[in-house]
Amino acid sequence: MREQIDTVVIGGGQAGLTASYYLTEEGREHVVLEKDQPGERWRSKKWDSFTLVTPNRQLRLPGLEYEGDDPHGFATRDEVVQYIDDFVASFDPPLRLGVEAKAVEGAPSGNGLRIETDAGTLEASNVVIATGTFQRPRIPAFSQGISPRVTQLHSSLYRNPERLPSGAVLVVGSGQSGCQITEELYESGRKVYQSTGKAGRAPRRYRGKDFTWWLDNMGFVDKTVDQLDSPAERFDPNPAVTGKDGGHTLNLHQFALDGVTLLGHLEDGAGSKVRLADDLHKNLKAADKTAAQMKKGIDTFIEKSGIDAPQDDEPELSAGYDAEAITELDLDAEDVGTIIWAAGYDFDFDLVKLPIFDEFGYPVQDRGVTRVPGLYFLGLHWMYTVKSGLFVGIADDAAHVVEHIAGR
């Protein structure tokens, strides 16, 4: 027998919980399906020293906006988990934990939607998919041919330097996770090789303010997806920055000065050898360009707004350009005991068995509302604005989705 429920929310992270908050306010019957624990990604997929890269003042889940004494600090992993637990306790959402949704499709009757789970079948008038954007760790197939002597793990499984095998570490990726992990490893005394990619770099502070303060006041976080030059820009990597130890800039040139061996992007590997592209300088230029463009935009805003802000005196570094071009690395010869894949995630929406995806395999929706009656998404990267997938922006999108549900 199928259970009938007005609205089913799939995913118990911050997006799904926020949808539940507004559904509860509306008095709408609903359940939240979560295969693990609320906010599971924060609990089990982040390393020990992880912090948010956005400041605490941007913790803005509804009814629980940050009111602490460190608005410009950066919450640790455990503090984020506590924040989510506090949010759950604030309104007691109808969670069904340990239940995994397997498929969402049209109901046989032609009215509503059917949700197949590992605990039975549900039928609902509305379904909100809040499983996040990036679910599938990105690890290339050729990794299987690399010597079994070398431990390989995705960045989501990294915890701390002490838990890794002895020897040097090859970090693949130079986005936020790759750079944060690289810095922690070499500061712990490890020899680190870092394979770089096209991710940019952000200055943590510029002209007296955190860069997020400038972006907020410049209106950047409210930029909508239709203002992008191309839909493909939605998937550009976020610029590298960190909130650890109060927050600071992550600069590949500084890494080179500190002893990291910088490499081009990893193309292939077999046995004890990996092949690298000769594109290190290109990747460094891309990171430098992102930082320079951000600074230029802030400078222009300061000038037009008549803001009295001190000139920045951070030195321009270039040590990475002095690095030797390496196109092959012998893992045995260099005593590399671990490869950490920090090249991000691919999205995975196989759960949804309905024709609503674009050429990228991404849901076609308008601020979470799809063309399938009753089917919604929430918490997607660049779903509506740049902040749609962040603590600072989820509430606005969730309120919009729930308003649409209430008006059906």
TAJO-V585250 format. One record per backbone hydrogen bond with DSSP energy under -1.0 kcal/mol. NH is the residue of the N-H (numbers start at 1). CO is the residue of the C=O. E is the energy in kcal/mol with one decimal. If there is no record, write none. Layout:
nh=NH co=CO e=E
nh=NH co=CO e=E
This chain:
nh=3 co=121 e=-1.9
nh=5 co=123 e=-2.8
nh=7 co=29 e=-1.1
nh=8 co=126 e=-2.4
nh=9 co=31 e=-3.0
nh=10 co=128 e=-3.0
nh=11 co=33 e=-3.0
nh=17 co=13 e=-2.5
nh=18 co=14 e=-1.6
nh=19 co=15 e=-2.2
nh=20 co=16 e=-2.1
nh=21 co=17 e=-2.0
nh=22 co=18 e=-1.9
nh=23 co=19 e=-2.4
nh=24 co=20 e=-2.6
nh=25 co=21 e=-1.9
nh=26 co=22 e=-1.8
nh=28 co=23 e=-2.7
nh=31 co=7 e=-1.5
nh=32 co=94 e=-2.3
nh=33 co=9 e=-3.1
nh=34 co=96 e=-2.1
nh=39 co=12 e=-1.7
nh=40 co=37 e=-1.3
nh=43 co=39 e=-1.2
nh=44 co=40 e=-2.6
nh=45 co=41 e=-1.7
nh=48 co=159 e=-1.9
nh=50 co=47 e=-1.6
nh=52 co=75 e=-2.6
nh=56 co=73 e=-2.4
nh=57 co=71 e=-2.3
nh=58 co=55 e=-2.3
nh=59 co=56 e=-2.3
nh=60 co=58 e=-1.2
nh=64 co=61 e=-2.3
nh=66 co=59 e=-2.5
nh=73 co=70 e=-1.7
nh=77 co=50 e=-1.7
nh=80 co=76 e=-2.2
nh=81 co=77 e=-2.3
nh=82 co=78 e=-2.2
nh=83 co=79 e=-2.2
nh=84 co=80 e=-2.3
nh=85 co=81 e=-2.5
nh=86 co=82 e=-2.7
nh=87 co=83 e=-1.9
nh=88 co=84 e=-2.4
nh=89 co=85 e=-2.4
nh=90 co=86 e=-1.3
nh=91 co=88 e=-1.1
nh=92 co=88 e=-2.2
nh=95 co=93 e=-2.1
nh=96 co=32 e=-2.9
nh=98 co=34 e=-1.6
nh=99 co=34 e=-1.4
nh=102 co=116 e=-4.0
nh=103 co=116 e=-1.6
nh=104 co=351 e=-2.2
nh=105 co=114 e=-2.3
nh=107 co=112 e=-1.8
nh=110 co=107 e=-2.2
nh=113 co=124 e=-3.1
nh=114 co=105 e=-3.6
nh=115 co=122 e=-3.1
nh=116 co=103 e=-2.5
nh=117 co=120 e=-2.3
nh=118 co=100 e=-1.8
nh=120 co=117 e=-1.2
nh=122 co=115 e=-2.7
nh=123 co=3 e=-2.7
nh=124 co=113 e=-2.6
nh=125 co=6 e=-1.1
nh=126 co=6 e=-2.0
nh=127 co=374 e=-3.1
nh=128 co=8 e=-2.6
nh=129 co=376 e=-3.2
nh=130 co=10 e=-2.7
nh=136 co=346 e=-2.6
nh=138 co=344 e=-2.4
nh=143 co=140 e=-1.6
nh=144 co=141 e=-1.8
nh=145 co=142 e=-1.9
nh=146 co=143 e=-1.4
nh=147 co=271 e=-3.4
nh=150 co=147 e=-1.8
nh=151 co=337 e=-2.5
nh=153 co=339 e=-2.1
nh=155 co=341 e=-2.5
nh=157 co=154 e=-2.3
nh=163 co=160 e=-1.1
nh=164 co=161 e=-1.6
nh=168 co=335 e=-2.7
nh=169 co=191 e=-2.3
nh=170 co=338 e=-2.7
nh=171 co=193 e=-3.1
nh=172 co=340 e=-2.9
nh=173 co=195 e=-2.8
nh=179 co=175 e=-2.6
nh=180 co=176 e=-2.3
nh=181 co=177 e=-2.7
nh=182 co=178 e=-2.2
nh=183 co=179 e=-2.4
nh=184 co=180 e=-2.1
nh=185 co=181 e=-2.5
nh=186 co=182 e=-2.5
nh=187 co=183 e=-2.1
nh=188 co=184 e=-1.0
nh=189 co=186 e=-1.1
nh=190 co=185 e=-2.1
nh=193 co=169 e=-2.8
nh=194 co=261 e=-2.6
nh=195 co=171 e=-2.9
nh=196 co=263 e=-2.4
nh=202 co=240 e=-2.0
nh=206 co=209 e=-2.9
nh=209 co=206 e=-1.3
nh=211 co=204 e=-2.4
nh=213 co=210 e=-1.3
nh=214 co=210 e=-1.4
nh=215 co=211 e=-2.3
nh=216 co=212 e=-2.4
nh=217 co=213 e=-2.2
nh=218 co=214 e=-2.0
nh=219 co=216 e=-1.1
nh=220 co=215 e=-1.9
nh=222 co=219 e=-1.1
nh=223 co=220 e=-1.8
nh=225 co=384 e=-2.2
nh=227 co=224 e=-2.1
nh=228 co=225 e=-1.5
nh=233 co=230 e=-1.8
nh=234 co=231 e=-1.6
nh=235 co=232 e=-1.8
nh=236 co=233 e=-1.6
nh=240 co=200 e=-2.8
nh=242 co=248 e=-1.4
nh=247 co=244 e=-1.7
nh=248 co=242 e=-1.2
nh=255 co=251 e=-2.0
nh=256 co=252 e=-2.2
nh=257 co=253 e=-1.9
nh=258 co=254 e=-1.8
nh=259 co=256 e=-1.3
nh=260 co=255 e=-2.5
nh=261 co=192 e=-2.3
nh=263 co=194 e=-2.7
nh=267 co=275 e=-2.6
nh=268 co=275 e=-1.5
nh=270 co=273 e=-2.7
nh=271 co=145 e=-3.0
nh=273 co=270 e=-2.1
nh=274 co=329 e=-2.1
nh=275 co=268 e=-2.8
nh=276 co=327 e=-2.7
nh=277 co=265 e=-2.8
nh=279 co=277 e=-1.3
nh=283 co=279 e=-2.4
nh=284 co=280 e=-2.6
nh=285 co=281 e=-2.5
nh=286 co=282 e=-1.8
nh=287 co=283 e=-2.1
nh=288 co=284 e=-2.7
nh=289 co=285 e=-2.6
nh=290 co=286 e=-2.0
nh=291 co=287 e=-1.9
nh=292 co=288 e=-2.4
nh=293 co=289 e=-2.8
nh=294 co=290 e=-2.2
nh=295 co=291 e=-2.4
nh=296 co=292 e=-2.5
nh=297 co=293 e=-2.4
nh=298 co=294 e=-2.1
nh=299 co=295 e=-2.8
nh=300 co=296 e=-2.4
nh=301 co=297 e=-2.0
nh=302 co=298 e=-2.8
nh=303 co=299 e=-2.3
nh=304 co=300 e=-2.6
nh=305 co=301 e=-2.3
nh=307 co=302 e=-1.9
nh=309 co=307 e=-1.1
nh=321 co=318 e=-1.8
nh=322 co=319 e=-1.6
nh=323 co=320 e=-1.5
nh=329 co=274 e=-2.4
nh=331 co=272 e=-3.6
nh=334 co=330 e=-2.1
nh=335 co=332 e=-1.3
nh=336 co=331 e=-2.8
nh=337 co=168 e=-2.2
nh=338 co=168 e=-1.2
nh=339 co=151 e=-2.8
nh=340 co=170 e=-2.7
nh=341 co=153 e=-2.6
nh=342 co=172 e=-2.5
nh=346 co=136 e=-3.1
nh=352 co=349 e=-1.9
nh=353 co=104 e=-2.8
nh=356 co=354 e=-2.0
nh=358 co=362 e=-2.7
nh=361 co=358 e=-1.9
nh=364 co=356 e=-3.5
nh=366 co=369 e=-2.6
nh=369 co=366 e=-1.6
nh=370 co=375 e=-1.8
nh=375 co=372 e=-2.4
nh=376 co=127 e=-2.7
nh=377 co=368 e=-2.1
nh=378 co=129 e=-1.9
nh=383 co=380 e=-1.5
nh=386 co=223 e=-1.1
nh=388 co=385 e=-1.6
nh=390 co=387 e=-1.8
nh=393 co=390 e=-1.6
nh=394 co=390 e=-1.8
nh=397 co=393 e=-1.4
nh=398 co=394 e=-2.8
nh=399 co=395 e=-2.5
nh=400 co=396 e=-1.6
nh=401 co=397 e=-2.4
nh=402 co=398 e=-2.7
nh=403 co=399 e=-2.1
nh=404 co=400 e=-1.9
nh=405 co=401 e=-2.3
nh=406 co=402 e=-2.7
nh=407 co=403 e=-1.3
nh=408 co=405 e=-1.4
